[in-house]
Amino acid sequence: MAEHTPLFMIENLHAGIEGKEILRGVNLVIERGEIHALMGPNGSGKSTLAYVIAGHPNYEVYEGRILYKGENVLELPADERARMGMFLAFQYPTAIPGVTMANFLRLAVNAVRKARSGEDKALTPREFRRLLREKLEMLRIDETFASRYLNEGFSGGEKKRAEILQMAMLEPEFAVLDETDSGLDIDALRTVADGVNQLFNPNMALLVITHYQRILNYLRPHYVHVMLDGKITISGGPELAEELEQKGYDWVKTQHVGTAS
Amino acid sequence: MATPEVELKRLGSEYAEKYGFRDPEQYVFKARKGLDREVVEQISWIKNEPDWMREFRLRALEYFLRRPMPTWGADLSELNFDEIVYYIKPTERQGTSWDELPEHIRRTFDRLGIPEAERKFLAGVGAQYESEVVYHSLREELTRLGVIFVDMDTAVREYPQLVKQYFGTIIPPNDNKFAALNSAVWSGGSFVYVPEGVRVEVPLQAYFRINAENVGQFERTLIIVEPGAYVHYVEGCTAPIYSAASLHSAVVEIIVKEGARCRYTTIQNWSKNVYNLVTKRAAAYRDATMEWVDGNLGSKVTMKYPAVWLMEPGARGEVLSVAFAGDGQHQDAGGKMVHVAPYTSSQIISKSISKGTGRASYRGLVKVHRGAHHVRANVVCDALLLDEQSRTDTYPYMEIEEEQVSIGHEATVSKVAEEQLFYLQSRGLTEAEAMSMIVNGFIEPITKELPLEYAVELNRLIALEMEGSVG
């Protein structure tokens, strides 16, 4: 029998920025059909991990591997990773003035689709419009969204919904949601989480990065990991998130210090 | 929705392949290098011109020779007037069907896609190759309405009264050194006359092609829009790539009468050995509107500041200018608004992009004469730098002689943010595609004013500039 290849795997990842090490040996295995939550206090390295996974050029990798479908993606630029089916929902999406959501999505969708189907065939404008309308309806986003400039003048909630819309259009197999819950009120949070739940399927996997437990009431993770000082220090089931909510991160710190010494 | 469909497919071809090709030189007549009285008389003689035009040329030559080289703008020190050929006649006669043209010239315009564009979305086409317009057409229904669209040489012969009345009145021969040069050796260009109340709903286009090395192209365009009429005139330009410099020095004069509207769109894509030194000016009368849409992508050096003189109350002027300065290019572009009359308004929007050693300068003037009260003028110039090396400058001149006016001016300089590139790349776009998208977004306020075909072309040209430049 052939050896099993997980969808996504991080091995002993050491990475940082401008010579400063932030991630100090991260290990993680994620299979298709799984939702993993990565929690941790501010400054623990969660967002750094998200950027390193997506391939931000400013971050340096000192050691370790990130395997997606068995391939080490660390040498690949961000666009190639995206075309292989990886996706990052940004915590702070950037505005691109003058570029409409629809134009941007059409190019992105075609770039990703072509690469993944191996065929040089773009969606016709009509096919694209149909797909877009379908996803907008599914996520209950107003159609006027498509003609607005990408993230320009968007409210916090709109930005996060726009990220999920992009995810819906690009249909990744592995997606990282970086603090998608931050800055959302409870209604917006529910809408966004509902959208993610609708997109989730057994053929893909999610890594949900969050500071707070509340999004995990809607996106039910199979596994919860806690990151402290650039390392995953505890992993467990969904109950771990609730324990954290009650006891706070200091509790993990004492636990961690306890086990390490 | 006005936003053009931006096609950012991977473009395999560079300028060289698409526009930079050259034909063997096959000419009916080619003047010797350099400029003097004899060359000017020769041009006039070949054209069999009336005396008044020959005298106009010779007077202009005197102005040209007397005027010093301008030093206030781009560096012109390497431009050698003695090395340039001022007149080349490519063919004996002009065609009204593409089939009548010599094979090599027809092929050139085919490759540039002009006949196809004509079939699809143009009301009339003029095609100039070297010094002469070799092809001209105008839809029959427009001819019946009295619209005239011919090359300037034909206009001198066939519409002498109209030409004599307006030629050189908006831009006199001694206006500046290059206007004087053009006035002395002009050849080709368009003459457009739109009678009162006639609206030409689809654009007229002129395409200018330089083929030979070391050659100067000096077309001369005159557009007269009678009261209540409308016309949109579009010009495009390309040339092969040579190491030696070529010179393009046009003069465009436009008269927009009461309640009329004229839009003049340029997509200039000269090869990077061309000095592009052009004088463009319009006079707008009561309640008239003049709009210049000016896209500068090519050339080694461009100096061009389309102007509107707002002559009577209610006149409105607009310049929308996009300049892209790639490696080794200097785009010195902008606009001029001269408010002669009260209750006139103007707007200049300039967007420039600099890449590598490219330098984009905005140079503009808003002048309000004494007595021109209740004038509104607004200038916006935004510059985008693509890397650490590139450079941009702004020279906004304001000469305001009246107090009851409202003048606005904003300028911004921004850099393409790494975060923007990363964001787009994380969605599957290559670095070049991401860069093109950011640039196209930056100029979107201007491309949305273009007819779809030109908007797509402009976006495509920018994608072409990005290609191979990002590593």
Boltz contact constraints between the chains, C-beta under 6 A:
constraints:
  - contact:
      token1: [A, 54]
      token2: [B, 426]
      max_distance: 6.0
  - contact:
      token1: [A, 56]
      token2: [B, 422]
      max_distance: 6.0
  - contact:
      token1: [A, 78]
      token2: [B, 425]
      max_distance: 6.0
  - contact:
      token1: [A, 78]
      token2: [B, 426]
      max_distance: 6.0
  - contact:
      token1: [A, 79]
      token2: [B, 425]
      max_distance: 6.0
  - contact:
      token1: [A, 79]
      token2: [B, 428]
      max_distance: 6.0
  - contact:
      token1: [A, 79]
      token2: [B, 429]
      max_distance: 6.0
  - contact:
      token1: [A, 79]
      token2: [B, 430]
      max_distance: 6.0
  - contact:
      token1: [A, 82]
      token2: [B, 426]
      max_distance: 6.0
  - contact:
      token1: [A, 82]
      token2: [B, 427]
      max_distance: 6.0
  - contact:
      token1: [A, 82]
      token2: [B, 428]
      max_distance: 6.0
  - contact:
      token1: [A, 83]
      token2: [B, 428]
      max_distance: 6.0
  - contact:
      token1: [A, 88]
      token2: [B, 426]
      max_distance: 6.0
  - contact:
      token1: [A, 94]
      token2: [B, 419]
      max_distance: 6.0
  - contact:
      token1: [A, 94]
      token2: [B, 420]
      max_distance: 6.0
  - contact:
      token1: [A, 94]
      token2: [B, 423]
      max_distance: 6.0
  - contact:
      token1: [A, 96]
      token2: [B, 420]
      max_distance: 6.0
  - contact:
      token1: [A, 96]
      token2: [B, 441]
      max_distance: 6.0
  - contact:
      token1: [A, 97]
      token2: [B, 441]
      max_distance: 6.0
  - contact:
      token1: [A, 98]
      token2: [B, 441]
      max_distance: 6.0
  - contact:
      token1: [A, 98]
      token2: [B, 442]
      max_distance: 6.0
  - contact:
      token1: [A, 98]
      token2: [B, 444]
      max_distance: 6.0
  - contact:
      token1: [A, 99]
      token2: [B, 437]
      max_distance: 6.0
  - contact:
      token1: [A, 99]
      token2: [B, 441]
      max_distance: 6.0
  - contact:
      token1: [A, 100]
      token2: [B, 3]
      max_distance: 6.0
  - contact:
      token1: [A, 103]
      token2: [B, 6]
      max_distance: 6.0
  - contact:
      token1: [A, 107]
      token2: [B, 8]
      max_distance: 6.0
  - contact:
      token1: [A, 108]
      token2: [B, 427]
      max_distance: 6.0
  - contact:
      token1: [A, 108]
      token2: [B, 428]
      max_distance: 6.0
  - contact:
      token1: [A, 111]
      token2: [B, 428]
      max_distance: 6.0
  - contact:
      token1: [A, 111]
      token2: [B, 429]
      max_distance: 6.0
  - contact:
      token1: [A, 112]
      token2: [B, 428]
      max_distance: 6.0
